[in-house]
Amino acid sequence: MAISGEVKSLAEDIEASYEARIAAVSDLAKETHRTLGNFRREREKMARDLKRSLASNRSDRVRQVQKMRAQNNKDIEEVTRTVAEFLATAEKERRQEFAILIEEIKSLVAVIEKDTARTLANFRSDHKEMADALRSELSSFQRELSKKVSDMMADFSADHRQVHADWENMTRVMAAKRAAKQASSPRAKKGAPA
């Protein structure tokens, strides 16, 4: 029964300490309420102080904001001026570079035109020399051909005359031989036609 004795002793202790525990919890609740009340009062005091401080410093803040806006406007004007100067300088440099580029292009075009004119002149000169040489060769060829044809025609005429003369001579000789043969033939002697 030792356990039942211990449980009885524990129950008596719990009963005896009940009042003390209730008092401790009650004290703890009162202390918590007091602390929360202090926190609320301090927060309200801070809010009042902050409102008072903000209300009294409003004109200072307005002045600071105006000063900040003025500085911002001045900075914007300065940036605008700087950008405008940069753009003007860049445009001037671009125009100068463009002018230089145009001059270089004109120079190159002039060189190309001059080179093209020289090439065309050389081509015309070479063409004229070639045409003159071809004309000369053709003229020489025509003269030689005319001379050869003329020589051939003269040779042909001479051969033709010679053949003609030989033919006439042969015709005469044959006619004479026929006449001589007819005179020596026995029919011719009898008077018969040959």
ZAKEGU-780506 format. One line per 10 residues: their letters; for each residue x, y, z of N, C-alpha, C. Coordinates in steps of 0.001 Angstrom, whole numbers. Atoms other than C-alpha are relative to their C-alpha. Layout:
% ZAKEGU-780506
A) X:Y:Z:X:Y:Z:X:Y:Z ~ ...
This chain:
% ZAKEGU-780506
MAISGEVKSL) 770:-1174:0:0:0:0:818:1247:0 ~ -895:-1132:10:2823:2195:-263:-403:979:-1097 ~ 355:-867:1116:1551:3541:-3576:-1226:807:402 ~ 1187:-738:-372:-1815:4507:-2179:347:1080:995 ~ -442:-1011:-954:-28:6368:592:661:1148:-725 ~ -700:-1044:747:2069:8230:-1867:-1007:835:-775 ~ 1017:-722:773:-979:9126:-3979:-772:887:957 ~ 735:-802:-981:-2770:10359:-838:826:1200:391 ~ -901:-1084:-370:251:12432:122:76:1017:-1148 ~ -93:-879:1187:459:13853:-3432:-1295:798:-122
AEDIEASYEA) 1280:-680:96:-3256:14736:-3393:-105:1059:1073 ~ 19:-998:-1060:-2862:16538:-79:905:1168:-358 ~ -923:-1079:421:115:18501:-1433:-665:868:-1077 ~ 659:-747:1082:-1897:19459:-4531:-1081:872:625 ~ 1058:-756:-649:-4768:20563:-2296:574:1162:786 ~ -620:-1036:-817:-2499:22558:-3:602:1082:-905 ~ -663:-991:845:-707:24275:-2891:-972:673:-956 ~ 981:-560:917:-3934:25085:-4766:-132:1496:208 ~ 167:-1418:-294:-4364:28466:-3118:1228:772:-459 ~ -1237:-678:400:-735:29334:-3727:84:78:-1523
RIAAVSDLAK) -71:1:1489:-970:28350:-7411:-999:984:-564 ~ 1016:-941:459:-4183:30335:-7826:521:1410:203 ~ -535:-1331:-284:-2496:33339:-6236:1109:333:-996 ~ -1109:-238:938:574:32924:-8486:-543:291:-1386 ~ 589:-224:1332:-1551:32667:-11654:-682:1343:-26 ~ 670:-1285:-83:-3607:35657:-10491:1023:1118:-66 ~ -1069:-1011:56:-401:37658:-9878:571:102:-1422 ~ -546:28:1371:919:36592:-13296:-957:693:-961 ~ 985:-628:873:-2343:37698:-15008:-8:1497:232 ~ -18:-1435:-298:-2258:41069:-13164:1251:647:-584
ETHRTLGNFR) -1270:-531:527:1407:41587:-14148:-67:100:-1528 ~ 142:-16:1467:596:40726:-17792:-878:1150:-424 ~ 893:-1118:332:-2316:43205:-17822:707:1333:202 ~ -733:-1237:-288:-113:45880:-16258:1044:256:-1107 ~ -1030:-144:1053:2691:45231:-18826:-646:398:-1323 ~ 703:-358:1247:234:45340:-21737:-514:1432:52 ~ 462:-1379:-162:-1239:48583:-20345:1153:968:-192 ~ -1192:-852:187:2267:50087:-20118:392:90:-1480 ~ -346:-1:1447:2985:49016:-23725:-954:879:-784 ~ 1004:-803:699:-274:50606:-24914:219:1479:241
REREKMARDL) -227:-1420:-324:427:53871:-23059:1265:514:-701 ~ -1246:-437:654:3993:54014:-24436:-209:159:-1510 ~ 274:-87:1442:2771:53342:-27964:-820:1238:-318 ~ 824:-1195:208:121:56053:-27704:824:1261:162 ~ -873:-1168:-220:2731:58476:-26290:934:194:-1194 ~ -892:-97:1159:5107:57636:-29156:-758:516:-1210 ~ 807:-447:1131:2314:58162:-31680:-262:1498:100 ~ 233:-1444:-178:1464:61571:-30146:1273:784:-283 ~ -1286:-702:218:5152:62560:-30096:357:46:-1489 ~ -325:72:1437:5618:61410:-33696:-886:950:-787
KRSLASNRSD) 906:-932:686:2507:63335:-34832:432:1435:239 ~ -442:-1358:-336:3730:66426:-33011:1283:334:-768 ~ -1285:-236:684:7218:66037:-34466:-203:172:-1503 ~ 257:-105:1441:5921:65440:-37975:-700:1305:-335 ~ 722:-1247:245:3539:68400:-37720:942:1189:97 ~ -903:-1146:-169:6295:70707:-36480:1077:30:-1095 ~ -1066:51:1015:8805:69532:-39157:-541:23:-1423 ~ 598:23:1331:6350:69683:-42066:582:1086:-886 ~ -525:-1100:816:7578:73068:-43260:1450:-282:-395 ~ -1382:359:357:11184:71807:-43088:19:-1038:-1119
RVRQVQKMRA) 49:1037:1035:10277:68738:-45140:-450:574:-1336 ~ 463:-642:1236:8365:70855:-47676:1155:753:-645 ~ -1144:-757:488:11410:73097:-47996:1059:-960:-588 ~ -981:969:490:13709:70051:-48378:-444:-625:-1331 ~ 525:591:1247:11434:68522:-51031:106:1013:-1133 ~ -107:-1027:1039:11313:71825:-52928:1457:164:-445 ~ -1421:-129:312:15095:72115:-52699:463:-1207:-837 ~ -361:1210:733:15461:68491:-53901:-555:54:-1426 ~ 590:-129:1341:13068:69150:-56818:766:1016:-838 ~ -772:-1014:724:14963:72297:-57767:1334:-583:-465
QNNKDIEEVT) -1281:633:360:18236:70323:-57695:-212:-1011:-1123 ~ 309:965:1060:16623:67567:-59772:-231:699:-1331 ~ 234:-764:1233:15401:70158:-62307:1314:522:-573 ~ -1297:-509:436:18883:71684:-62420:823:-1141:-617 ~ -732:1174:528:20399:68208:-62909:-556:-411:-1358 ~ 624:363:1284:17887:67450:-65663:409:985:-1082 ~ -420:-1014:979:18708:70743:-67401:1457:-222:-403 ~ -1414:232:290:22422:69969:-67115:175:-1238:-886 ~ -77:1219:821:21939:66448:-68497:-518:296:-1404 ~ 562:-367:1305:19774:67876:-71289:1016:797:-805
RTVAEFLATA) -1013:-814:664:22443:70450:-72112:1176:-878:-455 ~ -1124:886:329:25181:67779:-72006:-349:-900:-1180 ~ 427:870:1106:23199:65454:-74254:-96:798:-1301 ~ 110:-845:1197:22446:68312:-76678:1385:324:-553 ~ -1376:-279:445:26144:69246:-76794:615:-1246:-623 ~ -539:1257:535:27096:65601:-77305:-569:-284:-1384 ~ 637:254:1295:24549:65231:-80105:504:974:-1062 ~ -501:-988:958:25716:68479:-81748:1420:-357:-430 ~ -1384:383:317:29358:67356:-81536:14:-1251:-871 ~ 61:1239:780:28484:63899:-82825:-479:280:-1425
EKERRQEFAI) 511:-348:1331:26501:65409:-85717:1085:708:-814 ~ -1080:-719:690:29390:67740:-86563:1066:-986:-463 ~ -1003:1008:362:31856:64826:-86503:-515:-893:-1123 ~ 583:848:1041:29470:62718:-88588:24:714:-1354 ~ -18:-768:1257:29184:65506:-91174:1428:108:-558 ~ -1397:-78:448:32981:65912:-91271:448:-1330:-594 ~ -366:1329:508:33477:62165:-91671:-703:-275:-1323 ~ 744:196:1232:30771:62131:-94338:639:798:-1134 ~ -655:-832:1019:32474:65002:-96192:1308:-650:-458 ~ -1256:679:347:35797:63147:-96041:-298:-1225:-859
LIEEIKSLVA) 381:1192:753:34113:59973:-97258:-440:370:-1414 ~ 450:-452:1321:32444:61859:-100126:1208:385:-851 ~ -1209:-385:740:35827:63347:-101121:776:-1236:-448 ~ -691:1240:371:37403:59885:-101048:-726:-698:-1143 ~ 784:639:1064:34559:58521:-103167:184:752:-1314 ~ -199:-799:1218:34887:61418:-105641:1377:-265:-587 ~ -1365:277:457:38631:60795:-105812:65:-1367:-671 ~ 4:1344:589:38079:57092:-106430:-748:-19:-1330 ~ 771:-63:1244:35441:57849:-109057:833:656:-1098 ~ -855:-677:985:37848:60265:-110786:1086:-947:-500
VIEKDTARTL) -1047:959:397:40593:57631:-110761:-588:-1074:-910 ~ 649:1035:816:38178:55013:-112118:-350:557:-1375 ~ 349:-614:1291:36932:57422:-114814:1244:186:-860 ~ -1247:-205:744:40494:58304:-115784:537:-1328:-522 ~ -487:1323:392:41509:54636:-115837:-874:-577:-1109 ~ 917:498:1026:38398:53758:-117852:236:727:-1320 ~ -262:-773:1221:39082:56571:-120329:1300:-461:-646 ~ -1284:471:524:42705:55424:-120675:-162:-1390:-618 ~ 219:1352:522:41578:51819:-121141:-761:54:-1319 ~ 752:-141:1249:39014:52869:-123762:863:578:-1120
ANFRSDHKEM) -897:-586:1004:41622:55016:-125546:967:-1069:-506 ~ -900:1088:412:44037:52078:-125529:-744:-1012:-861 ~ 805:945:772:41274:49823:-126785:-256:547:-1406 ~ 241:-612:1325:40402:52265:-129588:1273:-2:-838 ~ -1281:-17:705:44080:52631:-130499:354:-1407:-489 ~ -284:1388:396:44600:48848:-130479:-954:-454:-1097 ~ 999:366:1007:41379:48414:-132447:340:631:-1347 ~ -360:-692:1247:42484:51010:-135014:1228:-662:-621 ~ -1208:654:522:45939:49395:-135319:-351:-1367:-587 ~ 392:1315:486:44336:45965:-135694:-787:136:-1304
ADALRSELSS) 781:-220:1223:41853:47309:-138285:922:402:-1149 ~ -951:-400:1045:44697:49004:-140187:822:-1190:-469 ~ -797:1171:360:46764:45815:-140057:-840:-973:-821 ~ 873:891:759:43789:43723:-141226:-282:557:-1397 ~ 232:-645:1293:43039:46262:-143994:1211:-176:-901 ~ -1244:147:772:46679:46143:-145068:169:-1447:-460 ~ -118:1412:381:46737:42330:-144988:-1006:-358:-1082 ~ 1040:281:987:43445:42192:-146899:369:604:-1350 ~ -401:-664:1248:44695:44676:-149490:1142:-771:-658 ~ -1137:769:521:47944:42735:-149839:-481:-1340:-536
FQRELSKKVS) 555:1283:450:45994:39473:-150053:-748:171:-1317 ~ 742:-254:1235:43706:40996:-152738:966:192:-1173 ~ -980:-227:1084:46708:42200:-154757:644:-1316:-423 ~ -640:1268:321:48412:38827:-154466:-970:-937:-706 ~ 1006:856:623:45177:36991:-155283:-284:459:-1427 ~ 243:-526:1355:44515:39293:-158251:1149:-358:-924 ~ -1182:320:822:48067:38755:-159474:22:-1480:-317 ~ -4:1447:243:47807:34975:-159028:-1094:-383:-985 ~ 1106:289:926:44399:34893:-160739:360:498:-1392 ~ -401:-561:1298:45729:37146:-163496:1052:-886:-649
DMMADFSADH) -1041:894:537:48819:34926:-163848:-619:-1324:-449 ~ 660:1255:378:46598:31817:-163864:-795:178:-1284 ~ 796:-273:1202:44311:33409:-166452:918:150:-1220 ~ -950:-155:1120:47325:34387:-168551:539:-1368:-398 ~ -483:1350:305:48701:30839:-168236:-1095:-807:-695 ~ 1114:715:605:45235:29466:-169022:-197:459:-1444 ~ 157:-535:1368:44931:31784:-172055:1115:-504:-892 ~ -1141:482:799:48418:30799:-173200:-176:-1481:-296 ~ 229:1434:212:47607:27108:-172671:-1127:-206:-993 ~ 1146:98:904:44269:27609:-174422:427:316:-1430
RQVHADWENM) -489:-348:1345:45954:29317:-177368:888:-1107:-567 ~ -903:1075:442:48585:26590:-177455:-800:-1229:-385 ~ 844:1156:309:45918:23843:-177273:-747:254:-1300 ~ 727:-361:1209:43932:25698:-179935:903:-130:-1227 ~ -961:71:1117:47009:25986:-182125:352:-1451:-287 ~ -336:1413:189:47899:22331:-181510:-1171:-729:-647 ~ 1190:641:543:44297:21287:-182274:-134:332:-1485 ~ 99:-408:1387:44241:23282:-185501:1081:-685:-838 ~ -1110:666:702:47607:21855:-186419:-351:-1471:-190 ~ 369:1408:80:46368:18318:-185632:-1117:-177:-1014
TRVMAAKRAA) 1115:84:938:43185:18973:-187606:549:83:-1430 ~ -608:-141:1326:45260:20070:-190599:770:-1247:-382 ~ -809:1194:277:47597:17151:-190260:-924:-1165:-288 ~ 936:1093:195:44682:14735:-189981:-736:152:-1329 ~ 685:-231:1286:42914:16355:-192877:944:-335:-1146 ~ -978:285:1054:46094:16065:-194916:212:-1496:-97 ~ -197:1448:-9:46535:12425:-193894:-1219:-674:-623 ~ 1212:578:569:42944:11661:-194796:-14:236:-1507 ~ -19:-323:1448:43357:13380:-198091:1041:-848:-705 ~ -1066:803:613:46583:11504:-198748:-429:-1451:-35
KQASSPRAKK) 445:1372:-69:44987:8213:-197755:-1058:-230:-1059 ~ 1042:142:1015:42063:8766:-200020:617:3:-1389 ~ -631:-43:1324:44319:9518:-202906:729:-1300:-268 ~ -748:1235:222:46248:6325:-202419:-903:-1218:114 ~ 879:1166:-174:43273:4037:-201795:-497:-469:-1368 ~ 400:536:1279:42066:1686:-204670:-1380:532:-420 ~ 1311:-512:360:38539:3052:-204617:122:1371:-591 ~ -175:-1333:514:39733:6502:-205136:506:-85:-1422 ~ -524:163:1348:41489:5219:-208150:-1123:-388:-930 ~ 1084:445:865:38331:3668:-209498:-1093:1058:-52
GAPA) 988:-1066:11:36295:6682:-208724:-1157:-274:915 ~ 1079:311:-964:34253:5147:-205964:63:926:1167 ~ -11:-887:-1171:33216:7226:-203118:561:-737:1200 ~ -643:625:-1123:35098:6556:-199981:-917:-112:1161
